[in-house]
Amino acid sequence: MSVNLDLKSDVVDLTRVICDIESVSGNEKELADAIESALKRYGHLEVIRDGDAIIARTNLGRDKRVVIAGHIDTVPVADNLPTRIFNLERSHVLWGRGTVDMKAGVAVQLKLAAALVAPNVDVTWVFYDHEEVDSALNGLGRIARNRPELLESSFAVLCEPSNARVEGGCNGTLRAVIKLSGVKAHSARPWMGENALHKAAAPLAILASYVPQEVEVDGLVYRESLNAVLMNSGIAANVIPDEAVITVNYRFAPSKNSKDAEAHLRELFAGFDLEVTDFADGARPGLDLPEAAAFVAATGTVPFPKYGWTDVARFSALGIPAVNFGPGDPNKAHADDEGVEIGQIYACEKALSDWLSA
């Protein structure tokens, strides 16, 4: 049975309703049905469904179009539904799974999609599925591959939690493994073998002494990072290991692409057996564009760089500059005590409304 969403209700009340519809990745259908049904009541919107992703767009013939997107799935519930409101000393907090990541942002999208009948640009509102799982399943990625025309625009806003401030673009990410070889032997006679794990000392020393770069891109300074995140070696406590594998994660500024990042690692670890296992390019913020400048002005905030990777990179791959802007502290995403300051929900609603109405 589909839940009836009242898109004219207060945005915090709407957030509570959609959070209380459990939509862990793979179980988005009930919420997608409710969103589709609610948006179809508004004649100024063309509503399109792709799996459990809902796209609603105005077709007013404006000179420009922007995309405002958010995902409707969450990580698994951890005894943190239904939602509750806590009155803390300095703020009111809406607590529960999805309040930060990212149904408060989705509620803002839904409220404004219904309310803004004649925005100053044409708007494509995207509510997509499967963001919190394998990248191959991502609903925004699916739309980009199969129906890229639905995402055509000059600028995009992803309503990921950003403490109600603009976070431009995002760093890229690359994972690689460094393989070290040796010869097995009994640990009582180690001279009969060659300890691969001991050889890990050299690449680990490189990592420990590495000084991350700070790179300015479109007026924002992105801090890079390079770290060992996993190490595997050995088969038993009495066997000298013949192999050791170090997994490293490199977060690189959006002025680089994955080929640049790989070249940097190969230079840094010259002489070692290095294999890239996964990568995703970052996204430039495009803050020099008029749409971006107007958006930053409407938010009344100072832009910050996004150090982590987000789906703004999917827009960047399509040639569309994008920023992150949504209510909630990213550090509370996925936490058992996930909760969003209510004031940030209202701040994001006002900023987006002002930007699209100016």
NULO-139657 format. One record per residue: chain; y, z, x of N, C-alpha, C, O in turn; residue in three letters. Coordinates in steps of 0.2 Angstrom, whole numbers. Layout:
BEGIN
{A {Y Z X} {Y Z X} {Y Z X} {Y Z X} ALA};
...
***
This chain:
BEGIN
{A {-6 0 4} {0 0 0} {6 0 4} {7 4 9} MET};
{A {11 -5 4} {16 -6 8} {22 0 6} {23 1 0} SER};
{A {25 2 11} {30 7 10} {37 3 8} {38 -2 11} VAL};
{A {41 6 3} {47 3 2} {52 5 6} {54 11 6} ASN};
{A {55 1 10} {61 3 15} {67 2 11} {69 -4 9} LEU};
{A {72 7 11} {78 6 8} {83 5 14} {85 9 17} ASP};
{A {85 -2 15} {89 -3 21} {97 -1 20} {101 -2 24} LEU};
{A {98 1 14} {105 4 12} {106 11 14} {111 14 13} LYS};
{A {100 14 15} {100 22 16} {103 23 23} {104 19 27} SER};
{A {105 30 24} {107 32 31} {103 30 36} {97 30 35} ASP};
{A {105 28 42} {101 25 47} {96 30 50} {91 29 53} VAL};
{A {98 37 50} {94 42 52} {88 43 48} {82 44 50} VAL};
{A {90 43 41} {84 43 36} {80 37 37} {73 38 36} ASP};
{A {82 31 38} {78 25 39} {74 26 45} {68 24 45} LEU};
{A {77 29 50} {73 30 56} {67 35 55} {61 33 57} THR};
{A {68 40 51} {62 45 50} {57 41 46} {51 42 47} ARG};
{A {59 37 41} {54 33 37} {49 29 41} {43 29 40} VAL};
{A {53 25 45} {49 20 49} {45 23 55} {39 21 57} ILE};
{A {47 29 57} {43 33 62} {37 36 59} {32 36 62} CYS};
{A {38 38 53} {32 41 49} {27 36 47} {21 38 45} ASP};
{A {28 30 48} {23 25 47} {20 23 53} {23 20 58} ILE};
{A {14 26 54} {11 26 61} {10 19 63} {7 15 59} GLU};
{A {12 17 69} {11 10 71} {9 9 78} {12 5 82} SER};
{A {4 13 80} {2 12 87} {0 5 88} {-3 2 84} VAL};
{A {1 3 94} {-1 -4 96} {-8 -7 93} {-13 -3 94} SER};
{A {-8 -12 89} {-14 -15 86} {-14 -12 79} {-18 -15 75} GLY};
{A {-10 -8 77} {-10 -5 70} {-3 -6 67} {0 -2 63} ASN};
{A {1 -12 68} {8 -13 66} {8 -16 59} {14 -16 56} GLU};
{A {3 -18 56} {3 -22 50} {7 -18 44} {11 -22 41} LYS};
{A {5 -12 43} {9 -8 38} {16 -8 38} {20 -10 34} GLU};
{A {18 -7 44} {26 -7 46} {28 -14 45} {34 -15 43} LEU};
{A {25 -19 48} {27 -26 48} {28 -28 41} {33 -32 39} ALA};
{A {23 -26 37} {23 -28 29} {29 -25 26} {33 -29 22} ASP};
{A {31 -19 28} {37 -16 25} {43 -19 27} {48 -20 23} ALA};
{A {44 -20 33} {50 -24 36} {50 -31 33} {56 -32 31} ILE};
{A {45 -34 32} {46 -41 29} {48 -41 22} {52 -44 20} GLU};
{A {45 -36 18} {46 -35 11} {54 -33 10} {57 -36 6} SER};
{A {56 -29 15} {63 -26 14} {68 -32 16} {73 -32 12} ALA};
{A {67 -35 21} {72 -41 23} {72 -46 18} {77 -50 18} LEU};
{A {66 -48 15} {66 -54 10} {70 -52 4} {72 -57 0} LYS};
{A {73 -46 3} {77 -45 -3} {84 -47 -2} {88 -47 -6} ARG};
{A {86 -49 5} {93 -51 6} {93 -59 7} {90 -62 12} TYR};
{A {97 -62 3} {97 -69 2} {101 -72 8} {100 -78 9} GLY};
{A {105 -68 12} {108 -71 18} {104 -72 24} {106 -74 29} HIS};
{A {97 -70 23} {93 -70 29} {87 -75 28} {84 -75 22} LEU};
{A {85 -79 33} {79 -82 33} {74 -78 36} {75 -76 42} GLU};
{A {68 -77 33} {63 -72 36} {57 -76 37} {54 -80 33} VAL};
{A {55 -75 44} {49 -79 46} {44 -74 49} {46 -69 52} ILE};
{A {38 -75 48} {33 -70 51} {28 -74 56} {26 -79 55} ARG};
{A {27 -70 61} {22 -73 66} {17 -67 68} {19 -63 72} ASP};
{A {11 -67 65} {7 -62 66} {10 -55 63} {12 -55 57} GLY};
{A {11 -50 67} {14 -44 65} {21 -44 68} {24 -38 68} ASP};
{A {24 -49 69} {31 -50 71} {35 -53 66} {33 -57 62} ALA};
{A {41 -50 64} {46 -52 59} {52 -55 62} {55 -51 66} ILE};
{A {54 -61 60} {60 -63 63} {65 -65 57} {63 -68 52} ILE};
{A {71 -62 57} {76 -63 51} {82 -66 54} {85 -63 59} ALA};
{A {85 -71 52} {91 -74 55} {96 -77 50} {94 -79 44} ARG};
{A {102 -77 52} {107 -80 48} {108 -87 50} {106 -89 55} THR};
{A {110 -91 45} {111 -98 47} {118 -100 44} {118 -104 39} ASN};
{A {123 -98 47} {130 -98 44} {134 -104 48} {139 -106 46} LEU};
{A {130 -108 52} {134 -113 56} {139 -111 61} {143 -114 63} GLY};
{A {138 -104 63} {143 -102 68} {142 -106 75} {137 -109 76} ARG};
{A {147 -106 79} {147 -109 86} {142 -106 90} {139 -110 95} ASP};
{A {140 -100 90} {135 -96 94} {130 -92 90} {132 -90 85} LYS};
{A {125 -91 94} {119 -87 91} {117 -82 96} {117 -83 102} ARG};
{A {116 -76 93} {113 -70 98} {107 -68 95} {106 -68 89} VAL};
{A {103 -65 99} {96 -62 97} {97 -55 98} {99 -52 103} VAL};
{A {95 -51 93} {94 -43 94} {87 -41 92} {85 -43 87} ILE};
{A {84 -39 97} {77 -38 97} {74 -31 98} {78 -27 101} ALA};
{A {69 -29 95} {65 -22 96} {58 -23 94} {56 -26 90} GLY};
{A {54 -19 98} {47 -18 96} {45 -13 91} {49 -8 91} HIS};
{A {40 -14 87} {39 -9 81} {33 -5 83} {31 -1 79} ILE};
{A {29 -6 88} {23 -2 90} {25 4 94} {31 4 97} ASP};
{A {21 9 95} {22 14 99} {15 16 103} {10 13 102} THR};
{A {16 20 108} {10 23 111} {7 28 106} {9 29 101} VAL};
{A {0 30 108} {-3 34 103} {0 41 101} {4 43 105} PRO};
{A {-1 43 95} {2 49 93} {-1 55 96} {-7 55 97} VAL};
{A {3 60 98} {1 66 101} {3 72 97} {6 77 100} ALA};
{A {0 72 91} {2 78 86} {10 79 86} {12 84 85} ASP};
{A {13 73 86} {21 73 85} {23 68 79} {28 65 80} ASN};
{A {19 68 74} {21 65 68} {19 70 62} {13 73 63} LEU};
{A {22 71 57} {28 67 55} {34 70 59} {34 75 62} PRO};
{A {40 66 58} {46 68 62} {49 74 59} {48 76 53} THR};
{A {53 77 63} {57 83 61} {64 83 65} {65 80 70} ARG};
{A {68 87 62} {75 87 65} {76 94 67} {75 99 64} ILE};
{A {78 95 73} {80 101 77} {87 102 78} {90 97 80} PHE};
{A {90 107 76} {97 109 77} {98 113 84} {97 119 84} ASN};
{A {99 109 89} {100 112 95} {107 115 96} {111 113 92} LEU};
{A {108 118 102} {115 121 103} {120 116 104} {126 117 101} GLU};
{A {119 110 107} {124 105 108} {123 99 104} {127 95 104} ARG};
{A {117 98 101} {116 92 97} {110 93 92} {106 97 92} SER};
{A {110 88 88} {105 88 83} {100 82 85} {102 77 87} HIS};
{A {93 84 85} {88 79 88} {83 78 83} {81 82 79} VAL};
{A {82 71 82} {76 69 78} {70 68 83} {70 65 87} LEU};
{A {65 72 81} {59 73 85} {53 69 82} {52 69 76} TRP};
{A {49 66 86} {43 63 84} {41 57 88} {46 54 91} GLY};
{A {35 55 87} {33 48 91} {37 42 88} {37 41 82} ARG};
{A {40 39 93} {43 33 91} {51 33 90} {54 29 90} GLY};
{A {53 40 90} {60 41 89} {64 38 94} {70 35 93} THR};
{A {62 38 101} {65 36 106} {63 28 108} {67 24 108} VAL};
{A {56 28 108} {54 21 110} {50 18 104} {44 19 104} ASP};
{A {53 14 100} {60 13 100} {62 12 93} {66 7 91} MET};
{A {60 16 88} {61 15 81} {68 17 79} {70 14 74} LYS};
{A {71 21 83} {78 22 81} {82 16 82} {86 14 78} ALA};
{A {81 12 87} {84 6 88} {82 1 83} {86 -3 81} GLY};
{A {76 1 81} {74 -4 76} {77 -2 69} {79 -7 65} VAL};
{A {78 4 68} {81 6 62} {89 4 62} {91 1 56} ALA};
{A {92 4 67} {99 1 68} {99 -6 66} {103 -9 63} VAL};
{A {94 -10 69} {93 -17 68} {92 -18 61} {96 -23 58} GLN};
{A {88 -15 57} {86 -16 50} {92 -15 46} {94 -19 42} LEU};
{A {96 -9 47} {102 -7 43} {107 -13 44} {110 -15 39} LYS};
{A {108 -15 50} {114 -20 51} {111 -27 49} {116 -31 46} LEU};
{A {105 -29 49} {103 -35 47} {104 -36 40} {106 -41 37} ALA};
{A {103 -30 36} {104 -31 29} {112 -30 27} {114 -34 22} ALA};
{A {116 -27 31} {123 -25 29} {127 -31 31} {132 -32 28} ALA};
{A {126 -34 37} {131 -39 40} {129 -46 37} {125 -50 39} LEU};
{A {132 -47 31} {131 -54 28} {135 -60 31} {132 -65 31} VAL};
{A {140 -58 34} {144 -64 38} {146 -61 45} {152 -61 46} ALA};
{A {142 -60 49} {144 -59 56} {147 -64 59} {147 -70 57} PRO};
{A {151 -62 65} {155 -67 68} {151 -72 72} {154 -77 75} ASN};
{A {145 -71 73} {140 -76 76} {134 -76 72} {133 -72 68} VAL};
{A {130 -82 73} {124 -81 69} {119 -77 73} {119 -76 79} ASP};
{A {115 -73 70} {111 -68 73} {104 -69 71} {102 -70 65} VAL};
{A {99 -68 76} {92 -68 75} {90 -61 76} {90 -59 82} THR};
{A {87 -58 71} {84 -51 72} {77 -52 73} {73 -55 69} TRP};
{A {74 -49 78} {67 -49 80} {64 -43 80} {66 -38 84} VAL};
{A {59 -42 76} {55 -35 76} {48 -37 78} {44 -40 74} PHE};
{A {46 -35 84} {39 -38 87} {34 -33 88} {36 -27 89} TYR};
{A {28 -35 89} {22 -31 90} {20 -31 97} {22 -35 101} ASP};
{A {15 -26 98} {11 -26 105} {15 -26 111} {14 -29 116} HIS};
{A {20 -22 111} {24 -21 117} {21 -16 122} {22 -17 128} GLU};
{A {18 -11 119} {16 -5 123} {9 -6 126} {6 -2 129} GLU};
{A {6 -12 126} {-1 -14 129} {0 -20 133} {5 -21 136} VAL};
{A {-6 -23 135} {-6 -28 140} {-1 -34 138} {0 -36 133} ASP};
{A {2 -36 144} {8 -41 143} {6 -47 139} {10 -50 136} SER};
{A {-1 -49 140} {-3 -55 137} {-3 -54 129} {-3 -60 126} ALA};
{A {-3 -48 127} {-3 -47 119} {4 -47 116} {5 -47 110} LEU};
{A {9 -46 121} {16 -45 118} {18 -50 113} {18 -56 114} ASN};
{A {21 -47 108} {23 -51 102} {29 -56 104} {29 -62 102} GLY};
{A {34 -53 108} {39 -57 110} {37 -63 115} {40 -68 114} LEU};
{A {33 -61 119} {30 -66 123} {26 -72 120} {27 -78 121} GLY};
{A {23 -70 114} {19 -74 110} {24 -79 107} {23 -85 106} ARG};
{A {29 -76 104} {35 -81 101} {38 -85 106} {39 -91 105} ILE};
{A {39 -83 112} {42 -87 117} {38 -93 119} {40 -98 121} ALA};
{A {31 -91 119} {26 -97 121} {25 -102 115} {26 -108 117} ARG};
{A {25 -99 109} {23 -104 104} {28 -106 100} {28 -112 97} ASN};
{A {34 -102 99} {39 -104 95} {46 -103 98} {50 -99 95} ARG};
{A {47 -105 104} {53 -103 108} {60 -105 104} {65 -102 106} PRO};
{A {59 -110 100} {66 -112 96} {68 -106 92} {74 -105 90} GLU};
{A {64 -101 90} {66 -95 86} {70 -90 90} {73 -86 88} LEU};
{A {70 -91 97} {74 -87 101} {80 -90 104} {83 -87 109} LEU};
{A {81 -96 103} {87 -100 106} {93 -96 104} {95 -94 98} GLU};
{A {97 -95 109} {103 -91 108} {107 -91 115} {105 -94 120} SER};
{A {113 -88 115} {117 -88 121} {117 -81 124} {120 -81 130} SER};
{A {115 -76 120} {115 -70 123} {110 -65 119} {109 -67 113} PHE};
{A {107 -60 122} {102 -56 118} {103 -49 120} {105 -47 125} ALA};
{A {102 -45 115} {102 -37 116} {95 -35 114} {92 -36 109} VAL};
{A {92 -31 118} {86 -28 117} {87 -20 116} {90 -17 120} LEU};
{A {85 -18 110} {87 -11 108} {82 -6 111} {81 -1 108} CYS};
{A {80 -7 117} {76 -2 121} {81 5 122} {87 4 123} GLU};
{A {78 11 122} {82 17 123} {86 16 130} {83 15 135} PRO};
{A {92 17 130} {97 17 136} {102 22 135} {107 22 138} SER};
{A {101 28 131} {106 33 131} {112 30 127} {118 33 129} ASN};
{A {112 25 123} {117 22 120} {123 20 124} {129 20 123} ALA};
{A {120 17 130} {125 14 135} {122 7 137} {116 6 136} ARG};
{A {126 2 139} {123 -4 141} {120 -3 148} {122 -1 152} VAL};
{A {114 -6 148} {110 -6 154} {108 -14 155} {104 -17 151} GLU};
{A {111 -17 160} {111 -24 161} {105 -26 165} {103 -23 170} GLY};
{A {102 -32 162} {96 -35 165} {91 -30 167} {90 -25 163} GLY};
{A {87 -31 172} {82 -27 174} {79 -29 181} {79 -35 183} CYS};
{A {76 -24 185} {73 -26 191} {66 -30 189} {64 -29 184} ASN};
{A {64 -34 194} {58 -37 194} {53 -32 197} {54 -27 200} GLY};
{A {46 -33 196} {41 -29 198} {35 -33 201} {34 -38 199} THR};
{A {32 -31 207} {27 -34 210} {22 -29 213} {24 -24 216} LEU};
{A {16 -30 211} {10 -26 214} {6 -30 219} {5 -36 218} ARG};
{A {4 -27 224} {0 -30 230} {-5 -25 232} {-3 -19 232} ALA};
{A {-10 -28 235} {-15 -23 239} {-15 -25 246} {-15 -31 248} VAL};
{A {-15 -20 250} {-16 -21 257} {-24 -19 259} {-25 -13 258} ILE};
{A {-28 -23 262} {-35 -22 263} {-36 -21 270} {-33 -24 275} LYS};
{A {-39 -15 272} {-41 -13 279} {-48 -13 279} {-52 -10 275} LEU};
{A {-51 -16 285} {-58 -16 286} {-60 -12 292} {-57 -11 296} SER};
{A {-67 -10 291} {-70 -6 297} {-77 -7 297} {-80 -12 294} GLY};
{A {-81 -2 299} {-88 -3 300} {-91 4 298} {-89 9 300} VAL};
{A {-96 4 293} {-99 10 291} {-103 13 296} {-106 10 301} LYS};
{A {-103 20 296} {-107 24 300} {-108 31 297} {-104 33 293} ALA};
{A {-113 35 300} {-114 42 297} {-108 46 300} {-106 45 306} HIS};
{A {-105 50 296} {-100 54 299} {-101 59 304} {-97 61 308} SER};
{A {-108 60 305} {-110 64 311} {-110 60 318} {-110 62 323} ALA};
{A {-110 53 317} {-109 49 323} {-104 43 322} {-105 37 321} ARG};
{A {-98 46 321} {-92 41 319} {-91 36 324} {-88 30 323} PRO};
{A {-93 37 331} {-92 32 336} {-96 26 335} {-95 21 338} TRP};
{A {-101 26 330} {-105 20 329} {-102 16 324} {-104 10 323} MET};
{A {-96 18 321} {-93 14 316} {-85 13 318} {-83 14 323} GLY};
{A {-82 11 313} {-75 10 313} {-71 12 307} {-73 9 302} GLU};
{A {-67 17 307} {-64 20 301} {-59 16 298} {-53 16 301} ASN};
{A {-60 13 292} {-55 9 289} {-49 13 286} {-44 11 286} ALA};
{A {-51 19 284} {-46 23 281} {-41 26 286} {-35 26 284} LEU};
{A {-43 27 292} {-38 29 297} {-33 23 299} {-28 24 301} HIS};
{A {-35 17 298} {-31 11 299} {-25 11 294} {-20 8 295} LYS};
{A {-26 15 288} {-21 15 283} {-14 19 285} {-9 18 282} ALA};
{A {-15 22 291} {-9 26 294} {-3 21 295} {2 23 294} ALA};
{A {-5 15 298} {0 11 300} {4 8 294} {11 9 294} ALA};
{A {1 5 289} {5 3 283} {8 9 279} {14 8 276} PRO};
{A {5 14 279} {8 20 276} {14 23 279} {19 25 276} LEU};
{A {14 22 286} {20 24 290} {26 19 288} {32 21 288} ALA};
{A {24 13 288} {30 8 286} {33 9 279} {39 9 278} ILE};
{A {28 11 274} {31 13 268} {35 19 268} {40 20 265} LEU};
{A {33 24 272} {36 31 272} {43 30 275} {48 34 273} ALA};
{A {44 25 280} {51 24 283} {55 19 280} {60 18 282} SER};
{A {52 16 275} {56 10 271} {62 13 268} {62 18 264} TYR};
{A {68 9 269} {74 11 266} {76 6 261} {77 0 262} VAL};
{A {75 8 254} {76 3 249} {83 0 249} {88 3 251} PRO};
{A {84 -7 247} {90 -10 247} {94 -8 241} {91 -7 236} GLN};
{A {100 -9 241} {105 -8 235} {108 -15 235} {112 -17 239} GLU};
{A {107 -19 229} {109 -26 229} {114 -26 223} {112 -25 217} VAL};
{A {120 -29 224} {124 -30 218} {123 -37 215} {123 -42 218} GLU};
{A {122 -37 208} {121 -43 204} {125 -43 198} {125 -38 194} VAL};
{A {130 -48 198} {134 -48 192} {138 -42 191} {139 -39 185} ASP};
{A {140 -38 196} {144 -32 195} {140 -26 195} {143 -20 195} GLY};
{A {134 -26 194} {130 -20 194} {125 -19 200} {123 -24 203} LEU};
{A {125 -13 203} {121 -12 209} {114 -9 207} {113 -4 204} VAL};
{A {109 -14 209} {102 -12 208} {99 -9 214} {99 -11 219} TYR};
{A {96 -3 213} {92 0 218} {85 -2 218} {81 -1 213} ARG};
{A {83 -5 224} {76 -7 224} {71 -1 226} {74 4 228} GLU};
{A {65 -2 226} {60 3 228} {53 0 230} {52 -5 227} SER};
{A {50 3 235} {44 1 237} {39 7 239} {41 11 243} LEU};
{A {34 7 235} {30 13 236} {22 12 236} {20 7 232} ASN};
{A {18 16 239} {11 16 238} {10 20 232} {12 25 231} ALA};
{A {6 17 227} {4 20 221} {-3 21 220} {-5 26 216} VAL};
{A {-8 18 224} {-15 20 223} {-18 18 230} {-15 14 234} LEU};
{A {-23 22 232} {-27 21 238} {-34 22 236} {-36 27 234} MET};
{A {-39 17 238} {-46 18 237} {-50 17 244} {-48 12 247} ASN};
{A {-54 21 245} {-58 21 251} {-64 25 250} {-64 31 247} SER};
{A {-70 23 254} {-76 28 255} {-80 28 249} {-79 26 243} GLY};
{A {-87 29 251} {-92 29 246} {-96 36 246} {-99 38 241} ILE};
{A {-95 40 251} {-98 47 251} {-94 51 256} {-91 48 261} ALA};
{A {-95 58 256} {-92 62 260} {-95 62 267} {-92 65 272} ALA};
{A {-101 59 268} {-104 59 275} {-104 52 277} {-109 51 282} ASN};
{A {-100 47 275} {-100 40 277} {-93 38 280} {-88 39 276} VAL};
{A {-93 35 286} {-87 33 288} {-85 26 284} {-89 22 284} ILE};
{A {-79 26 281} {-78 21 276} {-77 14 280} {-73 14 285} PRO};
{A {-79 9 277} {-78 2 280} {-73 -2 277} {-71 -7 279} ASP};
{A {-70 1 272} {-64 -2 268} {-59 3 265} {-61 8 263} GLU};
{A {-53 1 266} {-48 5 262} {-43 0 259} {-41 -5 262} ALA};
{A {-41 2 253} {-36 -3 250} {-30 1 247} {-31 6 243} VAL};
{A {-24 -1 249} {-18 2 247} {-15 -2 242} {-14 -8 243} ILE};
{A {-13 0 236} {-9 -3 231} {-2 -1 232} {0 5 231} THR};
{A {2 -6 232} {10 -5 233} {13 -8 227} {11 -13 224} VAL};
{A {19 -5 225} {23 -8 220} {30 -9 222} {33 -4 225} ASN};
{A {32 -15 222} {39 -16 224} {43 -18 218} {42 -23 214} TYR};
{A {49 -14 217} {54 -16 212} {60 -19 215} {63 -16 219} ARG};
{A {61 -25 213} {66 -29 217} {72 -31 212} {71 -32 206} PHE};
{A {77 -32 215} {84 -34 211} {83 -40 208} {79 -45 211} ALA};
{A {86 -42 203} {86 -48 199} {89 -54 202} {88 -60 200} PRO};
{A {92 -53 208} {94 -59 212} {88 -62 216} {89 -67 218} SER};
{A {83 -58 216} {77 -61 219} {72 -63 214} {72 -61 208} LYS};
{A {68 -68 216} {62 -70 211} {56 -67 215} {56 -64 220} ASN};
{A {50 -68 211} {44 -65 214} {42 -68 220} {38 -65 225} SER};
{A {43 -75 222} {42 -78 228} {46 -74 234} {43 -73 239} LYS};
{A {52 -73 232} {56 -69 237} {53 -63 239} {53 -60 244} ASP};
{A {51 -59 233} {48 -52 234} {42 -53 238} {41 -48 243} ALA};
{A {38 -58 237} {32 -58 241} {33 -60 248} {30 -57 253} GLU};
{A {38 -64 249} {40 -66 256} {42 -59 260} {41 -58 266} ALA};
{A {46 -55 256} {48 -49 260} {43 -44 261} {43 -42 267} HIS};
{A {38 -44 257} {32 -39 259} {28 -42 264} {25 -39 269} LEU};
{A {27 -49 264} {23 -52 270} {26 -51 277} {23 -50 282} ARG};
{A {33 -51 277} {36 -50 283} {36 -43 285} {35 -41 291} GLU};
{A {36 -38 280} {36 -31 281} {29 -29 284} {29 -25 288} LEU};
{A {24 -32 281} {17 -30 283} {14 -36 287} {8 -37 286} PHE};
{A {17 -39 291} {15 -44 295} {9 -42 299} {9 -37 302} ALA};
{A {3 -46 299} {-3 -44 302} {-8 -40 298} {-14 -39 300} GLY};
{A {-6 -38 292} {-11 -35 287} {-13 -40 282} {-9 -45 280} PHE};
{A {-19 -39 279} {-22 -43 274} {-18 -41 267} {-20 -35 265} ASP};
{A {-14 -44 265} {-10 -43 259} {-11 -48 254} {-11 -54 255} LEU};
{A {-13 -45 248} {-14 -50 242} {-10 -48 236} {-10 -42 234} GLU};
{A {-6 -52 233} {-2 -51 227} {-7 -51 221} {-10 -56 220} VAL};
{A {-6 -45 217} {-11 -45 211} {-7 -46 204} {-10 -47 199} THR};
{A {-1 -44 204} {3 -45 198} {10 -45 199} {13 -42 204} ASP};
{A {14 -48 195} {21 -49 196} {25 -51 190} {22 -54 185} PHE};
{A {31 -49 189} {35 -51 184} {43 -51 186} {45 -46 189} ALA};
{A {46 -57 186} {53 -57 188} {57 -53 184} {56 -51 178} ASP};
{A {63 -51 187} {68 -47 183} {72 -52 179} {71 -57 177} GLY};
{A {78 -49 177} {83 -52 173} {90 -51 175} {92 -45 176} ALA};
{A {94 -56 176} {101 -55 178} {105 -52 171} {103 -55 166} ARG};
{A {110 -48 172} {113 -46 166} {118 -51 163} {119 -50 156} PRO};
{A {121 -55 166} {125 -60 164} {132 -57 161} {134 -59 156} GLY};
{A {134 -52 164} {140 -48 161} {146 -52 162} {152 -50 160} LEU};
{A {146 -58 166} {152 -62 166} {153 -66 160} {158 -70 160} ASP};
{A {148 -67 156} {149 -71 150} {153 -68 145} {153 -61 144} LEU};
{A {157 -72 141} {161 -69 136} {158 -64 131} {160 -59 129} PRO};
{A {152 -66 129} {148 -63 124} {146 -56 127} {147 -51 123} GLU};
{A {144 -56 133} {142 -49 136} {149 -45 137} {148 -39 136} ALA};
{A {154 -48 139} {160 -44 140} {163 -41 133} {165 -35 133} ALA};
{A {162 -45 128} {164 -42 121} {159 -37 119} {161 -32 116} ALA};
{A {153 -37 121} {148 -32 119} {149 -26 123} {149 -20 120} PHE};
{A {151 -26 129} {152 -20 133} {158 -17 130} {158 -11 130} VAL};
{A {163 -21 129} {170 -18 126} {168 -14 119} {171 -9 118} ALA};
{A {164 -17 115} {162 -14 109} {159 -8 109} {159 -3 105} ALA};
{A {154 -7 114} {151 -1 115} {155 5 118} {154 11 117} THR};
{A {161 3 122} {165 8 124} {162 12 130} {164 17 132} GLY};
{A {157 9 133} {153 12 139} {154 8 145} {156 2 145} THR};
{A {152 11 151} {152 8 157} {145 5 158} {140 9 158} VAL};
{A {144 -1 160} {137 -4 161} {134 -1 167} {137 1 172} PRO};
{A {127 0 166} {123 3 171} {117 -2 172} {116 -6 168} PHE};
{A {114 -3 178} {109 -7 179} {102 -4 176} {102 2 176} PRO};
{A {98 -8 174} {91 -6 172} {86 -6 178} {85 -12 180} LYS};
{A {84 -1 180} {79 -1 186} {72 -3 184} {69 -6 188} TYR};
{A {70 -1 179} {63 -3 176} {63 -10 174} {68 -13 173} GLY};
{A {57 -12 172} {56 -19 169} {56 -18 162} {53 -14 159} TRP};
{A {60 -22 158} {59 -23 151} {59 -30 149} {59 -35 153} THR};
{A {58 -31 142} {57 -37 139} {64 -42 140} {63 -47 138} ASP};
{A {69 -39 142} {75 -43 144} {73 -49 148} {76 -54 148} VAL};
{A {68 -47 153} {66 -53 157} {63 -59 154} {63 -64 156} ALA};
{A {60 -58 148} {57 -63 144} {63 -68 142} {62 -74 142} ARG};
{A {69 -65 140} {74 -69 138} {77 -72 144} {79 -78 144} PHE};
{A {77 -69 150} {80 -72 156} {76 -78 158} {78 -83 160} SER};
{A {69 -78 157} {65 -83 159} {66 -89 154} {65 -95 156} ALA};
{A {69 -88 148} {71 -94 144} {78 -96 145} {81 -100 142} LEU};
{A {81 -93 150} {88 -95 152} {93 -91 148} {99 -93 147} GLY};
{A {91 -85 145} {96 -82 140} {98 -75 143} {93 -71 144} ILE};
{A {104 -74 145} {106 -67 148} {105 -62 143} {106 -63 137} PRO};
{A {103 -56 145} {101 -51 140} {103 -44 143} {103 -43 149} ALA};
{A {104 -39 139} {105 -32 141} {101 -28 137} {99 -29 131} VAL};
{A {100 -21 139} {97 -16 135} {102 -12 132} {107 -10 135} ASN};
{A {101 -10 126} {106 -6 122} {103 -2 116} {101 -6 111} PHE};
{A {102 4 117} {98 7 111} {99 15 112} {100 18 117} GLY};
{A {98 19 106} {98 26 106} {92 29 110} {86 26 109} PRO};
{A {93 35 113} {87 38 116} {87 38 123} {89 33 127} GLY};
{A {85 44 126} {84 44 133} {78 41 136} {72 44 133} ASP};
{A {78 36 140} {71 33 142} {66 38 145} {60 37 145} PRO};
{A {69 44 148} {64 49 151} {60 52 145} {55 55 147} ASN};
{A {62 52 139} {58 55 134} {54 50 130} {50 52 126} LYS};
{A {54 43 132} {49 39 130} {42 41 131} {41 42 137} ALA};
{A {38 40 127} {30 42 127} {29 49 128} {23 51 129} HIS};
{A {34 53 129} {33 61 130} {30 64 123} {32 61 118} ALA};
{A {26 69 124} {24 73 118} {30 76 114} {29 77 108} ASP};
{A {35 78 118} {41 80 114} {47 75 113} {53 77 114} ASP};
{A {45 69 112} {49 63 111} {54 65 106} {52 67 100} GLU};
{A {61 64 107} {66 65 103} {72 62 104} {74 62 110} GLY};
{A {76 60 99} {82 56 101} {88 60 98} {88 63 92} VAL};
{A {94 60 101} {100 64 99} {102 59 93} {103 53 94} GLU};
{A {103 63 87} {105 59 81} {112 55 82} {113 50 80} ILE};
{A {117 59 86} {123 55 88} {122 49 91} {127 44 90} GLY};
{A {117 48 95} {116 41 98} {114 36 93} {116 30 94} GLN};
{A {111 38 88} {109 33 83} {115 30 80} {116 24 79} ILE};
{A {119 35 78} {125 32 74} {130 29 79} {133 24 77} TYR};
{A {130 31 86} {134 27 90} {132 20 91} {136 15 92} ALA};
{A {126 19 92} {123 12 92} {124 8 86} {126 2 87} CYS};
{A {123 11 80} {125 7 74} {132 5 74} {133 -1 72} GLU};
{A {137 9 76} {144 8 76} {145 2 81} {149 -3 79} LYS};
{A {143 3 87} {144 -2 92} {142 -9 90} {146 -14 91} ALA};
{A {136 -9 88} {133 -16 86} {137 -19 80} {138 -25 80} LEU};
{A {139 -15 75} {142 -17 70} {149 -19 72} {151 -25 69} SER};
{A {153 -16 76} {159 -18 78} {159 -24 82} {163 -29 81} ASP};
{A {154 -25 86} {153 -31 90} {152 -37 86} {155 -42 87} TRP};
{A {148 -37 81} {146 -42 77} {151 -43 71} {151 -49 68} LEU};
{A {156 -39 70} {161 -40 65} {168 -41 68} {173 -43 64} SER};
{A {169 -41 74} {176 -42 77} {178 -49 76} {184 -50 78} ALA};
***
